[in-house]
Amino acid sequence: MVKLLTQIQGGESMNFSDIIKGALLHDIGKFIMRANKKNNKTHQEIGAGWLEEQGIAGTISVFALRHHHMSGKNARHDQLDVFSLPTNETLIVYEADNLSSGERPEKKGEGKWQANTPLMSVFSKISLEHKPGKPAYRNCWHYHDLGSSEGALRFPGKHDSAQASCGPDGYSSLLSSFKEEFNKLLPELNIDALLVLLEKYTSYIPSETRLVEGKPESFPDVSLFDHLKTTAAIAACLYRYIKETCPDYRENLLKDKILDRKDPRYMLVGGDFSGVQKFIYTISSKGALKTLRARSFFLELLTEHVVAEILERMNLPRANIIYTGGGRFYLLAPNTSSCREVLKQIDIEINGLLYYTYHGQLYLALEKVEFTGEAFMPRERAGRDLAWLWGELRSLLTKKKSRKFSEQIAADPDSFWLPAEPGDKVCDFCHTDSAKLIPLRKSEEGEETIEVCQSCRQLYELGDDLPNAKYIARSLVKPPQGIPYLTIGTTYYTVCSNEEVLDKLNAQAVYVLNSWSCDDYLRPGAVQLFIGAYTTRQDRGYKSFDTLAKEAAGADRIGIMRMDVDNLGTIFTRGLPESGRTFSRLTALSRSLTQFFKFYINEICEGVGENFSPLRLLSGKGRRNVTIVYAGGDDLFLVGAWNDVAELSFDIADCFRRYTGQNPDVTISGGMVVQDAKYPLYKLADLAGEAEERAKDNGRDSISLFYTSVPDFTRDGRPIFTGTFKWSEANHLLKELLTPAVSGLAKQIADENRLEFLFSKNFMHKLAAVTDIWRREGKLYLPRLAYTLARESEHKELKNNGAWPEWKQKIYDIKNITYLRTAVTWMDLLSRRGAEDGRNEESAKWR
């Protein structure tokens, strides 16, 4: 320790990397301290001592030792206080630590410390009923067990079990694994690898453990990881800003300048691609699923490309990424002239690329809002906190989208207004007629030769490698001949399934997909990237729509599902109480949603989850026959065998409900369509979008099943669409009608992969007719229903079936009539003989 102080006092300078590592590790002592049953040192002393034991340079561990302001009466003041040995660097991390922990003043002067306090779910304090100064919690307090992020999907649970996991033994076990992997990263300890390691081991450790008796809302809901990451992000901005605006940085102590919170030195940067839907879905059916998946992945890559360009040119770590997904991103950046210029240049470059290479199909709205340090502290300036800034940024992005390509058009107005000469041929995939076409090897459906533009060719070939992708290499050098690649501007991206290919590339950065293994991040430039990558494979590629339909239970149909989180914008801007809208908490919220939709979604699609019971109407287990086309920060689009898609929608909703701690204000809605495999793809996407909107119109927290643009019937001259329910109602439908019928009144025909119900199809038709009358006229034709059921009861296979009387009573129950038509539709699809019963109608709905 003496040596350390001597180095700092002697004026040894710290580089930027040391400051970021120091910020990331400044509170590591809390982790160490809670693993030790007895100690009489502060977490600052313990953290600095532990880092020195690991051989970390003194310039890094000094931040662990001195990041607090202590009372002059404290015996350890001179040794620990940040102001007793001030340097510009320690003051920067001190200020970043304070701004990052903006939620802690909520309990100032109250409560007491309890080391075994578990982390509360960040969704627990969300409510759409909060009023200024009057929080209105939903009383859905859920807590996380201590553990690593690696492994199966984890749900928050009850307090007592979570608390039991947070004793010294639990921390000691976690620390042992952390230390082992930490040492693997030494001596390089690159920042990106450190970020992955900290997220893996400190995401379920509370950043502080002070509680106020009788106030469950006082439980910590910000993890140590989110606090460390946001401290590093703020420190990076502060350092860059002070260095660029203060020429005397090296010569003088800049205490007042560093601690100034009224200077607009920060920027919240937002990017939002428009044209995404059209770009992904307006393709022909040739090579559909492979091209669809490749286009979706390209958008993920394009978003990462822009984020990487911004961070590299601003010289910021990935800790400054707040959110990426769904064709959008948010970053924290310093408000300097050089950083503003970076945004301006990237805006021109990326939109120039999209305008000229991708024919304006996509557009990037790039905007920023400038703010002061006060915004990190919500109580200091109510009304203009970070949540307000988020709303302001979204408004600016919307306005920017209304002026698409204004720079490019202004630079060459004649070209823009000149009518384009139609080409001789159009691209077989994207239908552009303004690009040179290249013959493609063959289509997915056969040997037919097709001609595509250069962009589509690259995307098609990318689709070959995606199912087995483990790495994405980013390089400024063209890959060796024979290795397929994709270009974005002058950057080459290569999909790799193993390190052998990776070693042949002169990669500037390597995205490691969906991995928590420390060994994957030992390579310089390796960064973590989550993607919703679950797919069904056929040989090396994707199953075609035709194959998915043929492998479906019952009817040969595919299912399309779109889902997203309800009221997401409101959740971020008003979902937290005014005093709780802090940077670390909003970041934690964003990270949790991203992890669900880009990482855990893969496990849910597997259908073999350890912590949840997948819905299986037919016997048998195994992987779901679905492919994720797209999974962003809060929404998803998937396609597959219709029965797997229908069941999976319930799995996702159930897991999301548990993941968000059963909070009724954090919900998800979705829409599903079932169609023939030859149905035009863009129409499928539109129909699924309409279905999702119908679910939203149902008050959200809803599902629209088996949607079709053709109404089921009319009432008072208005078209009526059935099949849209609250999730609680949809679960009722399953429990009361569908599951009992499938398990007790049907037998599975294994050879034909379908169900054969003991009652007739004509009986199902009559049930649907009765429920239609009920929905259309508000009249329940009980005599007709009773007659229908009585006639069917005479069927010899039902006479002695014990399940029939009970199920029959459920049909009589007025509460179930609303659900009957959808249940019948589902049963009908399950009982069809593949294409034999296929009908040439727009939907597979019961008629």
C-alpha positions, -999 to +999 in steps of 0.1 A: +000+000+000+029+023+008+044+017-026+010+025-042+007+058-024+042+067-033+036+061-070+006+084-070+022+111-049+052+110-072+030+120-100+029+088-119+005+093-147-024+070-155-035+062-190-071+061-201-073+023-199-062+023-163-090+048-154-117+026-170-103-005-154-101+013-121-137+025-124-149-010-133-131-025-102-135+004-078-162-014-057-148-050-061-141-049-023-179-052-017-178-086-034-148-097-015-160-084+018-193-102+017-175-135+012-156-131+044-174-139+076-152-117+098-133-086+088-128-051+102-117-034+071-136-011+048-146-024+013-121+002-001-092-014+018-104-049+010-108-042-027-074-025-030-057-052-011-073-080-032-064-063-065-028-060-053-028-097-044-038-104-080-009-084-092-029-055-105-008-023-110-011+002-082-024+029-106-056+007-110-061-003-074-058+032-061-094+038-074-106+010-052-088+025-022-099+061-027-133+067-043-151+081-013-150+113+007-145+105+043-149+125+074-117+142+087-125+127+121-122+092+107-089+075+117-085+062+082-091+095+066-056+102+053-053+067+039-087+064+022-101+098+015-102+108-022-095+145-013-065+138+010-045+127-020-063+142-049-053+136-085-075+145-115-080+108-122-091+098-088-115+128-087-129+117-120-137+082-107-150+097-075-174+119-093-184+091-117-191+069-087-214+095-072-233+102-104-237+065-111-252+058-076-279+084-079-305+061-065-287+058-031-298+093-017-333+078-016-324+062+018-301+090+030-299+089+068-323+059+070-320+022+075-291-001+083-267-023+064-274-060+060-247-079+042-270-108+032-295-086+014-306-101-019-309-081-051-345-071-059-357-075-095-353-042-114-389-047-126-404-047-091-405-009-088-421-004-122-456+011-122-476+031-147-494+047-118-465+067-103-473+103-096-449+132-089-438+127-053-463+098-048-449+065-060-475+038-065-459+004-063-476-027-075-466-048-045-449-074-066-415-076-048-393-104-062-356-111-055-327-128-072-307-157-058-270-151-058-252-167-087-236-162-120-253-152-152-241-183-170-265-211-174-303-215-175-328-188-175-332-174-140-364-160-125-366-138-094-385-154-065-393-150-028-372-130-004-363-158+021-348-182-005-329-154-022-316-142+012-305-177+021-283-178-010-266-145-001-246-156+030-208-157+032-208-193+018-227-182-013-205-152-019-174-173-012-183-199-038-191-172-064-158-154-056-138-186-060-150-190-096-146-153-103-110-153-091-101-183-112-114-166-144-100-132-134-066-147-132-070-161-167-074-126-180-043-114-164-019-098-171-036-082-202-069-077-185-085-060-215-116-039-208-140-059-230-131-092-213-133-076-179-168-063-187-180-098-196-164-113-164-180-087-142-214-091-158-211-129-154-204-127-117-218-095-103-251-092-120-269-106-090-249-089-063-266-057-049-245-026-053-253-017-017-272-034+011-289-007+032-325-014+041-352+007+057-375-014+079-411-016+067-402-003+032-398-031+007-391-004-019-358+003-001-344-030-012-315-025-037-325-032-073-293-020-090-266-047-093-230-042-086-223-048-123-247-021-134-231+003-109-195-006-120-204-004-157-221+030-155-193+044-133-169+034-160-191+050-187-194+083-169-157+083-160-148+077-197-169+107-207-156+129-179-120+121-187-125+128-224-143+160-218-118+174-192-088+164-214-102+181-244-115+212-228-087+218-202-053+224-218-037+225-183-050+190-174-015+176-168-002+206-149-029+214-124-054+198-101-088+205-117-110+197-087-137+224-093-138+217-130-142+180-125-169+183-098-189+209-117-224+195-124-239+225-142-217+222-173-234+203-202-206+179-207-225+147-215-245+135-245-272+109-247-267+096-283-295+077-301-296+059-334-327+044-350-329+027-384-361+032-403-373+010-433-364-021-413-397-040-419-397-034-456-360-043-459-364-076-442-397-088-454-401-075-490-383-103-506-394-131-529-400-166-517-369-178-534-345-188-506-369-172-483-359-183-448-322-181-454-325-147-470-349-135-443-326-146-415-295-131-432-313-098-437-323-097-401-288-105-391-274-079-414-294-053-395-280-065-362-245-063-378-252-028-392-263-016-358-232-030-342-211-015-370-224+020-363-220+016-326-184+003-330-175+032-354-188+057-329-170+042-299-138+038-318-137+074-331-147+088-298-122+065-281-148+051-256-152+016-241-182-006-247-192+002-212-207+033-228-233+013-247-266+016-229-287-004-253-286-020-287-314-040-304-343-037-327-324-015-351-319+011-323-291+020-300-283+044-271-249+055-260-234+078-234-208+102-248-189+133-238-202+165-252-170+177-269-166+193-303-146+163-316-174+139-305-201+161-321-180+161-352-178+122-351-216+120-350-219+144-379-194+124-400-209+090-392-244+104-401-231+114-435-211+082-441-237+057-431-266+073-447-245+078-479-238+041-479-275+033-473-286+058-500-263+047-528-256+010-520-289-001-505-310+023-526-324+041-496-342+011-483-328+019-448-321+052-431-303+059-399-317+087-377-288+098-355-294+124-328-282+135-294-293+155-264-268+174-243-271+174-205-253+183-173-242+161-143-273+172-124-295+150-147-278+119-131-292+130-098-330+130-102-339+149-070-316+178-079-336+188-110-369+171-112-385+171-146-353+171-166-339+138-154-325+110-176-359+096-183-371+130-196-339+131-217-347+097-231-381+110-242-366+141-257-341+120-277-369+098-290-388+129-301-357+142-320-352+109-337-388+109-349-383+144-364-351+133-380-368+104-397-392+129-414-361+144-432-346+112-446-315+116-467-317+154-466-278+156-467-276+133-497-304+150-516-290+184-510-256+173-523-271+160-555-306+172-561-307+166-598-300+129-594-328+126-568-354+142-590-344+125-622-367+096-630-347+064-628-344+044-660-359+009-654-334-018-658-338-048-680-341-072-651-349-070-614-332-087-586-349-120-578-347-113-541-352-076-534-367-066-568-344-037-574-339-028-610-311-004-606-282-027-598-260-051-618-273-087-614-252-117-607-262-153-613-267-172-580-256-208-577-292-221-573-323-215-554-332-232-521-361-250-538-343-266-566-319-261-594-334-230-608-308-203-616-317-169-602-301-135-606-296-112-577-278-079-569-245-078-552-260-070-518-285-098-519-258-122-530-236-114-500-266-117-477-276-151-493-241-165-488-240-151-453-272-172-446-252-204-454-229-198-425-252-183-399-267-215-384-232-226-373-218-192-365-198-188-333-177-157-342-181-127-364-148-112-374-145-075-381-116-065-404-103-037-425-084-063-447-101-084-473-104-120-462-084-147-481-099-161-512-125-187-506-138-173-473-172-156-478-176-121-463-199-092-461-189-056-465-203-025-447-185+004-462-148-005-461-152-030-433-152-067-439-173-090-417-168-128-418-189-154-401-168-181-385-178-214-369-144-222-355-110-206-345-093-222-375-110-198-399-107-170-374-070-174-373-067-168-411-083-134-407-066-102-397-094-093-374-096-059-358-124-072-335-142-105-329-178-107-318-182-138-297-218-150-300-239-159-269-209-171-249-201-166-212-169-186-213-139-166-202-117-185-226-135-170-256-124-135-246-086-141-242-082-131-279-075-093-283-105-075-296-130-102-285-163-087-274-196-103-263-226-102-286-260-117-278-282-127-307-315-145-309-300-172-331-322-203-325-330-221-356-340-255-370-315-269-393-315-292-423-280-304-431-259-272-428-287-248-436-322-238-425-353-258-430-375-244-457-410-231-452-422-263-470-403-285-447-415-267-416-451-270-428-447-307-436-433-314-401-461-296-383-486-316-363-519-321-382-523-295-410-493-287-432-490-251-422-464-227-410-470-203-381-457-167-379-455-149-346-447-113-337-444-100-302-432-070-283-433-054-248-462-032-241-458+005-232-420+003-234-415+040-239-438+048-210-419+023-188-386+040-195-399+076-191-425+072-163-423+036-151-400+044-123-408+068-095-395+103-102-368+099-075-357+066-089-350+074-125-312+070-123-287+061-149-277+028-134-313+017-129-324+026-164-293+008-177-302-023-156-337-022-170-324-020-206-298-047-200-324-071-185-348-067-215-320-072-240-308-103-222-343-118-223-349-111-260-315-118-273-301-145-251-327-163-230-351-165-259-328-191-274-333-214-244-371-208-244-372-218-281-352-250-273-383-261-254-362-280-229-359-253-202-346-263-168-367-237-149-399-237-169-423-263-183-428-259-220-464-263-232-467-296-251-501-306-263-489-337-281-466-362-263-429-360-269-401-336-261-372-321-280-363-289-297-390-266-311-394-266-348-390-228-352-365-203-364-360-168-349-361-144-378-355-115-356-352-108-318-344-073-308-342-054-276-379-058-268-395-076-296-393-107-318-405-123-350-403-161-355-416-187-379-419-224-377-443-254-377-476-238-367-482-260-336-447-252-322-452-215-328-486-215-311-472-234-281-440-213-280-460-181-277-474-193-244-439-203-232-425-169-240-454-151-223-451-173-192-413-169-190-415-131-195-442-129-168-419-147-143-388-129-155-404-096-147-416-107-113-453-110-123-455-072-125-489-064-142-474-032-157-447-050-176-465-071-201-460-085-236-485-088-265-483-109-296-501-119-328-500-152-346-511-163-381-512-198-396-508-201-433-498-222-463-460-223-468-464-208-503-481-177-490-462-145-499-438-136-472-445-099-471-482-106-466-473-130-438-453-103-421-482-078-426-508-102-412-486-110-382-482-073-376-520-068-379-525-096-354-501-080-330-519-047-333-552-064-326-537-078-294-525-042-285-560-029-292-573-055-267-558-035-239-523-050-243-511-081-223-529-100-250-524-126-277-542-128-310-543-164-322-549-178-357-555-143-371-567-138-406-577-107-426-610-124-433-634-117-404-650-147-387-685-132-390-702-098-390-722-081-363-743-050-370-725-049-403-691-048-387-664-075-392-657-095-361-624-112-355-622-137-328-592-153-312-578-123-293-576-127-255-558-114-225-531-139-216-550-149-185-580-158-208-558-176-233-544-197-204-580-204-193-588-216-228-559-240-226-567-252-192-605-256-195-611-266-231-580-275-252-558-295-229-586-317-215-599-324-250-564-333-263-555-354-233-588-372-227-608-371-259-582-378-286-555-403-295-523-395-311-516-410-345-479-412-344-473-422-380-493-393-392-482-368-365-517-357-357-545-362-333-577-380-339-605-368-317-632-391-305-659-367-316-666-358-352-655-329-372-691-321-379-695-318-341-667-292-339-683-273-368-716-271-348-698-260-317-682-232-337-716-222-352-732-220-317-704-198-304-706-176-334-743-170-327-734-161-291-708-136-303-728-122-331-763-119-315-755-122-278-778-152-275-768-186-262-788-212-280-788-237-251-814-260-267-793-262-298-761-267-278-778-293-256-791-312-287-756-311-303-739-325-272-766-351-267-763-364-302-725-366-300-728-384-266-743-413-285-710-419-302-698-452-290-663-440-282-676-413-260-702-433-241-678-449-218-652-422-218-648-407-183-634-374-196-664-367-219-690-357-192-666-334-175-656-317-208-692-315-218-700-296-186-672-271-195-689-265-229-721-256-210-703-232-188-711-197-201-676-185-191-661-208-217-683-200-247-661-170-257-631-193-261-648-222-278-642-211-314-605-206-310-602-240-292-621-257-320-598-240-346-568-253-327-582-288-324-592-289-361-556-280-371-542-307-349-565-333-364-560-326-401-540-351-423-513-328-435-519-314-470-548-339-475-572-317-455-556-285-467-579-259-480-575-231-504-587-204-481-567-175-469-564-189-434-564-222-417-592-211-395-622-233-389-650-227-414 
